[in-house]
Amino acid sequence: MTMTTDEAYAYTTGLRLDPRSANPDGWRVDWADGPWPVKVYSGARRLPLRPDGPPPLAALHRLLHGGFAVSRIRTDPSGGIAATPADPRPHHGPEVQLRRPVPSGGAMYPTEVYAALTATGQVCHYDPYRHELTALAGGDAAARLRAALRLPADPAPAAVLVLTSRFWKNFYKYGDFATRLGLVDAGVALGRAVRLARAESEHAQVRTVFDDEAVHACLGLDGEEENAWAAVTLGPYLPYRADTGGPDALPRPTVLERSRTVRRSDRFTAFQRAAREDTGTAAPARVPEDAVRAAAPARVLGDAVPAAVPAAVPEDAVPAGLVPLPAPRALDLLAPGTAARRFSRGRLFTGAEADGEALAGVLGQGAEALRALAGAGADGLAGWAARTRLYCAVHRVRGVPPGWYRYAHELGALLPVGEGTGPGSERRVQEALFAASFNAELAAFTVHPVTPTDWREAGGPRAYRAQQLAVGAAIEAVTLAAAAEGLSGHAVLGFDVTRIDTAYGLDGGADTDGGTQAQICVGAVRPDPNWEIAVMPR
């Protein structure tokens, strides 16, 4: 069973408009039979990752530990799911949770990372619990994987990272909504990987259009259970060197499963199959003149520089009613302490006012991350990153009137849209939540990534994959910049998009900015009563 493009569009539209209807009535999570928080291989050769290792492995140590390693252990008696007036029943989730440097819906972390090493020819899986690589194949395995990803053979990058989604890690909790949530999670991970890869080398490139089945064969994956969605190259580019990784016939390790029963729905499986079989280039047909310019140099590395330096704009080109923002503070998004302060704790929002510099910094870094992604590759993801806009509902920001705005990155300003300026935006954002699990109305401001909603003009279901990956990259940058400002950024997908679109004056059309895709509430928080312990690399 598979889906036509129109059937896939109807399916994904339902996931955005009303995610509550994604699963049948009475859907409950079987917590006792959930998967392990990490993918477990048994019987494999392992490569330790250390800062003093060979150059490719030392770079992978920094990138993988900074983006994907289990870096924190959190205790939470509620199992990460607080009871709400609408759903007061206990959920009995795990009270001890393994956390990583990037946000993930429900702390599920369905994104897996694989690495192809040019120097040795090996293809490996990254173990985020042990912070080491598990060798899956040697010989010419890395070269075959690069060919499947449609990467140049000469010169070859020092390493290639492949990001996949292990479906069951999300589906067991969210059911069909995992179709969307898994892609956004992968986009968050991809945004972090691109940020860290570019800190290592300017040659980092992204691929999202490739031969899925060939990639899965190189990684030993069953596409019905785990699918490759993106690849990132890690420079510097090196001439291809002869294999030194041992025989091609390395023993294939065994994947261990905790769950006794792995469920899937027919619609979920049909959509994933249709996306794998769609070989088109998933790029929007038209990029607006004022969209983020893909050719512009990226400033996503975060080396304590301002988030944006607005370009000079002729006076007659400045829209009426524009609200200029102050110059943002210099933010270092690569500092270890920044990622350590990143958390999603909207239930602890205090209602404190934020300053205009914080708003400018968060929005500017989000726009710069999309700019970097738009310039990091030639396939569909670049086009979707260029078409993704940032809208903002201002609740309590010093010097900025509350209301509904579109962020004009090139101007360093906000443009009132829809219902315009005036009080009440915080209440609208709160009421739009499907589950009142945190205090959105006490945030200082809320950021909404917006894209064209009808992805069919860009191709088949693979276009939807690229669209949601771009949304995830925006979430990564906004939440990280919030942490750099000493604030918390709490992202959700489960909200009434029609209510928010109406406030912004969006009609959801393909030829306009489209519709909201995610909601990131940003604000100051009070101390967390739960313990969180940092995990240090060996």
C-alpha positions as CSV (number, residue, x, y, z in Angstrom):
1,M,0.0,0.0,0.0
2,T,1.2,3.5,-0.9
3,M,-0.3,7.0,-1.2
4,T,-0.8,9.3,-4.2
5,T,0.6,12.8,-3.8
6,D,-3.0,14.2,-3.2
7,E,-3.6,11.5,-0.6
8,A,-0.4,12.3,1.1
9,Y,-1.2,16.0,1.1
10,A,-4.6,15.4,2.7
11,Y,-2.9,13.2,5.3
12,T,-0.2,15.7,6.2
13,T,-2.7,18.6,6.2
14,G,-4.8,16.8,8.8
15,L,-1.6,16.5,11.0
16,R,-1.2,20.2,10.9
17,L,-4.8,21.4,11.2
18,D,-5.9,18.9,13.9
19,P,-3.2,16.5,15.2
20,R,-5.7,15.3,17.8
21,S,-7.5,13.4,15.1
22,A,-4.3,11.6,13.9
23,N,-5.1,8.5,16.1
24,P,-8.3,6.6,16.9
25,D,-10.3,7.5,20.1
26,G,-8.8,5.9,23.2
27,W,-5.2,5.9,21.9
28,R,-3.0,5.1,24.9
29,V,0.7,4.6,25.3
30,D,2.0,1.3,26.5
31,W,4.8,2.7,28.6
32,A,5.9,-0.8,29.8
33,D,6.6,-1.9,26.2
34,G,8.4,1.2,24.9
35,P,11.7,1.2,23.1
36,W,15.1,1.9,24.7
37,P,16.1,5.6,24.6
38,V,19.1,4.6,22.3
39,K,19.6,2.1,19.5
40,V,21.5,-0.8,20.8
41,Y,23.9,-2.9,18.7
42,S,25.5,-6.1,19.9
43,G,28.7,-7.8,18.7
44,A,30.4,-5.0,16.9
45,R,33.8,-3.4,16.7
46,R,33.8,0.0,18.4
47,L,35.8,3.1,17.8
48,P,36.2,5.5,20.7
49,L,35.8,9.2,20.2
50,R,38.3,11.4,22.0
51,P,39.5,15.0,21.6
52,D,43.1,13.7,21.1
53,G,42.1,11.2,18.3
54,P,43.0,11.3,14.6
55,P,41.7,14.5,13.0
56,P,38.5,13.1,11.5
57,L,37.6,11.3,14.7
58,A,38.5,14.3,16.9
59,A,36.2,16.5,14.7
60,L,33.5,13.9,15.0
61,H,34.0,13.8,18.8
62,R,33.3,17.6,19.0
63,L,30.4,17.5,16.6
64,L,28.7,14.4,17.9
65,H,29.2,15.2,21.6
66,G,28.0,18.8,21.0
67,G,24.9,17.7,19.2
68,F,23.8,14.1,19.9
69,A,25.4,12.6,23.0
70,V,23.5,11.8,26.1
71,S,24.7,14.9,28.0
72,R,22.2,15.2,30.9
73,I,20.2,12.9,33.1
74,R,17.0,14.3,34.4
75,T,14.7,13.1,37.2
76,D,11.0,14.0,36.9
77,P,8.3,12.3,39.0
78,S,5.7,13.2,36.3
79,G,7.6,11.2,33.7
80,G,8.0,14.4,31.6
81,I,4.2,14.7,31.0
82,A,2.5,17.0,33.5
83,A,-1.2,16.4,34.3
84,T,-3.6,19.1,33.0
85,P,-7.2,20.0,33.8
86,A,-8.2,18.4,30.5
87,D,-6.2,15.3,31.1
88,P,-5.6,14.7,34.8
89,R,-4.8,11.0,34.5
90,P,-1.3,9.9,35.3
91,H,0.8,8.8,32.3
92,H,3.5,6.8,34.1
93,G,6.3,7.9,31.8
94,P,9.9,7.2,32.7
95,E,10.9,9.2,35.8
96,V,14.6,9.2,34.8
97,Q,15.2,10.6,31.3
98,L,18.3,10.8,29.2
99,R,18.6,14.2,27.6
100,R,20.8,15.5,24.8
101,P,21.9,19.0,23.6
102,V,18.9,19.4,21.2
103,P,15.2,19.5,22.0
104,S,13.0,16.6,21.0
105,G,9.3,16.1,21.2
106,G,8.6,14.2,24.5
107,A,12.4,13.6,24.8
108,M,12.0,10.6,22.4
109,Y,15.1,11.4,20.2
110,P,14.1,9.3,17.2
111,T,17.0,10.7,15.1
112,E,19.9,8.3,14.6
113,V,23.3,9.3,13.3
114,Y,25.6,7.3,11.0
115,A,29.1,8.3,9.9
116,A,31.1,7.3,6.8
117,L,34.8,7.7,7.2
118,T,36.7,8.4,4.0
119,A,40.2,7.5,5.4
120,T,39.2,4.0,6.5
121,G,36.2,3.3,4.3
122,Q,34.2,2.4,7.3
123,V,30.5,3.1,7.9
124,C,29.5,3.4,11.5
125,H,26.6,4.1,13.8
126,Y,26.9,6.6,16.6
127,D,26.2,5.4,20.1
128,P,25.1,8.5,22.0
129,Y,25.1,6.6,25.3
130,R,28.7,5.4,25.1
131,H,29.9,8.3,22.9
132,E,31.6,6.0,20.4
133,L,31.2,4.6,16.9
134,T,29.9,1.1,16.1
135,A,31.5,-0.2,12.9
136,L,28.9,-1.7,10.6
137,A,30.9,-2.2,7.4
138,G,34.4,-1.7,6.0
139,G,36.1,-2.0,2.6
140,D,34.5,0.4,0.1
141,A,31.4,0.9,2.3
142,A,32.0,4.6,2.7
143,A,32.5,5.1,-1.0
144,R,29.3,3.2,-1.8
145,L,27.4,5.4,0.7
146,R,28.7,8.6,-0.8
147,A,27.6,7.4,-4.2
148,A,24.1,6.6,-2.9
149,L,24.0,10.1,-1.4
150,R,25.0,11.5,-4.8
151,L,28.2,13.1,-3.3
152,P,31.3,13.7,-5.4
153,A,33.9,10.9,-5.2
154,D,36.9,13.3,-5.8
155,P,37.5,15.2,-3.8
156,A,35.8,13.4,-1.0
157,P,34.9,14.9,2.4
158,A,36.7,13.6,5.5
159,A,33.4,12.2,6.8
160,V,29.7,12.2,6.0
161,L,26.9,12.1,8.6
162,V,23.6,10.5,7.7
163,L,20.6,11.4,9.9
164,T,17.8,8.8,10.0
165,S,14.5,8.5,11.9
166,R,13.8,5.3,13.8
167,F,10.0,5.2,13.5
168,W,9.1,3.2,16.6
169,K,10.9,5.5,19.0
170,N,8.2,8.2,18.2
171,F,5.3,6.1,17.0
172,Y,4.9,4.1,20.3
173,K,4.0,7.4,22.0
174,Y,2.5,9.6,19.3
175,G,1.1,7.2,16.7
176,D,0.4,8.8,13.3
177,F,1.4,12.2,14.5
178,A,5.0,10.8,14.5
179,T,4.9,11.3,10.7
180,R,5.2,15.0,11.3
181,L,7.0,15.1,14.7
182,G,9.8,12.8,13.6
183,L,10.6,15.0,10.6
184,V,10.7,18.2,12.7
185,D,12.9,16.4,15.3
186,A,15.2,15.4,12.5
187,G,15.3,19.0,11.3
188,V,16.3,20.2,14.8
189,A,19.1,17.6,14.8
190,L,20.1,18.7,11.2
191,G,20.2,22.3,12.2
192,R,22.5,21.5,15.1
193,A,24.7,19.3,12.9
194,V,25.1,22.0,10.2
195,R,26.0,24.5,12.9
196,L,28.7,22.3,14.4
197,A,30.0,21.1,11.0
198,R,30.5,24.6,9.8
199,A,32.4,25.4,13.0
200,E,34.8,22.6,11.9
201,S,34.9,23.5,8.2
202,E,33.4,25.9,5.7
203,H,32.8,23.0,3.3
204,A,29.8,21.5,5.1
205,Q,27.1,20.6,2.6
206,V,23.6,19.1,3.1
207,R,21.8,16.6,1.0
208,T,18.1,15.5,1.3
209,V,17.5,14.1,-2.2
210,F,19.2,10.7,-2.7
211,D,18.5,7.0,-3.4
212,D,16.9,6.0,-0.1
213,E,17.0,2.3,-0.8
214,A,20.7,2.4,-1.7
215,V,21.5,4.4,1.4
216,H,19.6,1.9,3.5
217,A,21.5,-1.0,2.0
218,C,24.8,0.6,2.9
219,L,23.6,1.2,6.5
220,G,21.9,-2.2,6.9
221,L,18.5,-0.6,7.5
222,D,14.9,-1.7,6.7
223,G,13.2,1.4,5.3
224,E,9.9,0.2,6.9
225,E,11.5,0.7,10.3
226,E,14.1,3.4,9.9
227,N,14.5,5.9,7.1
228,A,17.4,8.2,6.1
229,W,16.3,11.8,5.7
230,A,19.4,14.0,5.4
231,A,23.2,13.9,5.1
232,V,25.9,16.4,6.1
233,T,29.4,16.4,4.8
234,L,32.3,17.2,7.2
235,G,35.4,18.8,5.6
236,P,38.1,19.5,4.8
237,Y,37.8,17.8,1.5
238,L,40.5,15.2,1.0
239,P,41.6,13.1,-1.9
240,Y,40.2,9.6,-1.6
241,R,42.7,7.3,0.1
242,A,43.0,3.5,-0.1
243,D,41.0,1.5,2.4
244,T,42.8,0.8,5.7
245,G,39.7,-0.4,7.6
246,G,40.2,-4.1,7.2
247,P,38.1,-6.7,5.3
248,D,34.9,-5.7,3.7
249,A,33.1,-8.6,5.4
250,L,33.0,-7.2,8.9
251,P,30.6,-9.1,11.1
252,R,27.2,-7.3,10.9
253,P,26.2,-6.4,14.5
254,T,22.8,-7.4,15.8
255,V,20.2,-4.8,16.8
256,L,18.6,-5.5,20.1
257,E,15.0,-4.5,20.8
258,R,13.3,-3.9,24.1
259,S,9.7,-3.8,22.9
260,R,7.8,-7.0,22.5
261,T,5.4,-5.5,20.0
262,V,6.2,-2.8,17.4
263,R,3.0,-1.2,16.0
264,R,2.5,0.8,12.9
265,S,-0.6,2.2,11.1
266,D,-1.4,1.6,7.4
267,R,-1.4,5.4,6.7
268,F,1.9,6.0,8.4
269,T,3.6,3.1,6.5
270,A,2.0,4.2,3.2
271,F,3.2,7.8,3.5
272,Q,6.7,6.8,4.4
273,R,6.8,4.4,1.4
274,A,5.5,7.1,-0.9
275,A,8.2,9.5,0.3
276,R,10.9,6.9,-0.3
277,E,9.7,6.2,-3.8
278,D,9.5,10.0,-4.7
279,T,12.7,10.8,-6.5
280,G,11.9,14.4,-7.5
281,T,13.7,17.5,-6.3
282,A,11.7,18.9,-3.5
283,A,12.1,22.6,-4.0
284,P,9.4,25.3,-4.0
285,A,8.7,26.6,-7.5
286,R,9.0,30.3,-6.6
287,V,11.0,32.1,-4.0
288,P,9.7,35.6,-3.0
289,E,12.0,38.5,-3.6
290,D,12.2,39.4,0.1
291,A,12.9,35.8,1.2
292,V,16.1,34.8,2.9
293,R,18.7,35.0,0.2
294,A,20.4,31.6,-0.2
295,A,23.5,33.1,-1.7
296,A,24.2,35.3,1.3
297,P,27.0,34.2,3.6
298,A,25.9,32.4,6.8
299,R,26.6,33.7,10.2
300,V,25.2,30.8,12.0
301,L,28.4,29.8,13.8
302,G,27.7,32.0,16.7
303,D,31.2,33.2,17.5
304,A,29.9,35.9,19.8
305,V,28.7,38.1,17.0
306,P,25.4,39.9,16.6
307,A,22.6,37.9,15.1
308,A,22.0,40.2,12.2
309,V,23.5,43.4,10.7
310,P,20.6,44.9,8.7
311,A,21.5,46.1,5.2
312,A,20.9,49.6,4.1
313,V,17.4,49.9,2.6
314,P,16.1,52.9,0.6
315,E,13.6,55.0,2.6
316,D,10.9,54.5,0.0
317,A,11.2,50.7,0.4
318,V,10.5,50.7,4.1
319,P,6.9,49.5,4.8
320,A,4.7,51.9,6.8
321,G,4.2,51.0,10.4
322,L,7.5,49.2,10.8
323,V,8.7,48.7,14.3
324,P,12.5,48.8,14.4
325,L,14.3,46.5,16.9
326,P,17.4,47.5,18.8
327,A,20.8,46.0,17.8
328,P,21.0,42.4,19.1
329,R,23.6,41.4,21.7
330,A,26.6,39.3,20.6
331,L,25.6,35.7,21.2
332,D,27.9,32.7,21.2
333,L,25.7,29.7,20.2
334,L,28.7,27.3,20.2
335,A,29.7,27.9,23.8
336,P,29.1,24.7,25.8
337,G,27.2,26.6,28.5
338,T,24.7,27.7,25.9
339,A,23.6,24.2,25.0
340,A,23.6,23.3,28.7
341,R,21.1,26.0,29.5
342,R,18.8,25.0,26.7
343,F,15.6,23.5,28.1
344,S,11.8,23.5,27.4
345,R,10.2,24.6,30.6
346,G,7.2,26.6,29.7
347,R,5.4,25.5,32.8
348,L,7.9,27.6,34.7
349,F,7.5,30.8,32.8
350,T,7.3,33.8,35.2
351,G,5.6,36.4,33.1
352,A,8.7,38.7,33.3
353,E,9.3,41.2,30.6
354,A,12.1,40.6,28.0
355,D,14.1,43.4,26.5
356,G,14.1,44.3,22.8
357,E,17.7,43.1,22.4
358,A,16.7,39.6,23.4
359,L,13.8,39.6,20.9
360,A,16.2,40.9,18.2
361,G,18.8,38.3,19.0
362,V,16.4,35.3,19.0
363,L,14.7,36.3,15.7
364,G,18.0,37.2,14.1
365,Q,19.7,33.9,14.9
366,G,16.6,32.0,13.7
367,A,16.8,33.9,10.3
368,E,20.5,33.4,10.0
369,A,20.2,29.7,10.6
370,L,17.7,29.5,7.7
371,R,20.0,31.5,5.6
372,A,22.8,29.1,6.3
373,L,20.7,26.1,5.5
374,A,19.5,27.8,2.3
375,G,23.1,28.1,1.2
376,A,24.3,24.7,2.4
377,G,23.0,22.6,-0.5
378,A,21.5,22.5,-3.9
379,D,18.5,20.3,-3.4
380,G,15.0,20.8,-2.0
381,L,15.8,21.7,1.6
382,A,17.6,24.8,0.4
383,G,14.5,26.1,-1.3
384,W,12.3,25.4,1.7
385,A,14.8,27.1,4.1
386,A,14.6,30.2,1.8
387,R,10.8,30.1,1.9
388,T,10.5,29.8,5.7
389,R,9.6,33.0,7.4
390,L,9.5,33.9,11.1
391,Y,6.4,35.5,12.5
392,C,6.2,36.7,16.1
393,A,3.5,37.4,18.7
394,V,4.8,39.9,21.1
395,H,3.4,39.7,24.6
396,R,5.7,41.7,27.0
397,V,8.8,43.1,25.4
398,R,10.3,46.4,26.6
399,G,10.0,49.0,23.9
400,V,7.9,46.9,21.5
401,P,4.1,47.2,21.4
402,P,2.3,43.9,22.0
403,G,0.7,42.4,18.9
404,W,1.2,40.2,15.8
405,Y,4.2,40.8,13.5
406,R,6.2,39.4,10.6
407,Y,10.0,39.6,11.2
408,A,11.8,41.6,8.4
409,H,15.3,40.2,8.8
410,E,16.9,42.5,6.2
411,L,15.5,45.5,8.0
412,G,16.1,44.3,11.6
413,A,12.5,45.2,12.3
414,L,8.9,43.9,12.9
415,L,6.1,44.5,10.4
416,P,2.6,44.5,12.0
417,V,0.3,42.1,10.2
418,G,-3.2,40.6,10.6
419,E,-4.8,41.9,13.8
420,G,-1.8,44.2,14.2
421,T,-0.7,45.8,17.5
422,G,-2.7,45.6,20.7
423,P,-3.1,43.6,23.9
424,G,-4.3,40.0,24.1
425,S,-1.8,38.0,22.0
426,E,-0.6,36.0,25.0
427,R,-4.2,34.8,25.7
428,R,-4.7,33.8,22.1
429,V,-1.5,31.7,22.1
430,Q,-2.5,30.0,25.4
431,E,-6.0,29.2,24.1
432,A,-4.6,27.8,20.9
433,L,-2.8,25.0,22.8
434,F,-4.5,21.6,22.5
435,A,-3.0,20.5,25.8
436,A,-2.6,23.2,28.4
437,S,0.5,21.6,29.8
438,F,2.5,24.9,30.2
439,N,1.9,28.6,30.7
440,A,2.3,30.0,27.2
441,E,0.5,33.2,28.2
442,L,3.4,34.0,30.6
443,A,6.0,33.9,27.9
444,A,7.6,37.2,26.7
445,F,7.0,36.5,23.0
446,T,6.2,33.6,20.8
447,V,7.9,32.7,17.5
448,H,6.0,31.0,14.6
449,P,7.9,29.5,11.6
450,V,5.7,30.0,8.6
451,T,5.9,28.2,5.2
452,P,3.7,27.7,2.1
453,T,1.3,25.0,3.3
454,D,0.6,23.3,-0.1
455,W,3.9,21.5,-0.8
456,R,2.6,19.8,-4.0
457,E,3.9,22.6,-6.2
458,A,7.4,21.4,-5.2
459,G,6.8,17.7,-6.0
460,G,5.7,14.6,-4.2
461,P,5.8,13.6,-0.5
462,R,9.6,14.2,-0.3
463,A,8.8,17.9,-0.6
464,Y,6.9,17.6,2.7
465,R,10.0,16.0,4.3
466,A,12.1,19.0,3.2
467,Q,9.5,21.4,4.4
468,Q,9.4,20.0,7.9
469,L,13.2,19.6,8.1
470,A,13.4,23.4,7.5
471,V,10.9,24.0,10.3
472,G,13.0,21.9,12.7
473,A,16.1,23.9,11.8
474,A,14.3,27.1,12.7
475,I,13.3,25.6,16.1
476,E,16.9,24.6,16.8
477,A,18.1,28.1,16.3
478,V,15.3,29.9,18.1
479,T,15.6,27.7,21.2
480,L,19.4,27.9,21.3
481,A,19.4,31.7,20.9
482,A,16.8,31.9,23.7
483,A,19.2,29.9,25.9
484,A,22.0,32.2,25.1
485,E,19.8,35.1,26.2
486,G,19.1,33.3,29.5
487,L,15.6,32.5,28.5
488,S,13.7,29.2,27.8
489,G,12.3,28.4,24.4
490,H,9.4,25.9,24.6
491,A,8.4,24.5,21.1
492,V,5.1,22.7,20.4
493,L,3.4,21.4,17.3
494,G,0.1,20.6,19.0
495,F,-1.9,23.9,18.7
496,D,-4.8,25.3,16.7
497,V,-3.0,26.7,13.7
498,T,-6.2,28.1,12.2
499,R,-6.6,30.4,15.3
500,I,-3.0,31.6,15.0
501,D,-3.1,32.0,11.2
502,T,-6.2,34.1,11.6
503,A,-4.4,36.4,14.0
504,Y,-1.5,36.9,11.6
505,G,-3.8,37.3,8.6
506,L,-2.5,34.2,6.9
507,D,-4.7,32.3,4.4
508,G,-2.6,29.2,4.1
509,G,-2.2,29.6,0.4
510,A,0.7,28.3,-1.6
511,D,1.3,31.7,-3.2
512,T,1.4,33.6,0.1
513,D,3.5,33.1,3.2
514,G,1.2,30.2,3.9
515,G,0.5,29.0,7.4
516,T,2.2,28.5,10.8
517,Q,4.0,25.2,11.3
518,A,5.3,25.4,14.9
519,Q,5.0,27.5,18.0
520,I,8.0,28.5,20.2
521,C,7.2,30.4,23.4
522,V,10.2,32.3,24.8
523,G,10.4,33.7,28.3
524,A,12.1,33.9,31.7
525,V,11.6,30.9,34.0
526,R,11.8,30.2,37.7
527,P,14.2,27.6,39.1
528,D,13.3,24.0,38.2
529,P,12.5,21.8,41.3
530,N,13.7,18.6,39.5
531,W,17.3,17.6,39.4
532,E,19.4,17.5,36.2
533,I,22.9,16.0,36.2
534,A,25.5,16.7,33.5
535,V,27.3,13.8,31.8
536,M,30.9,14.4,31.0
537,P,32.8,12.6,28.2
538,R,35.4,10.1,29.2
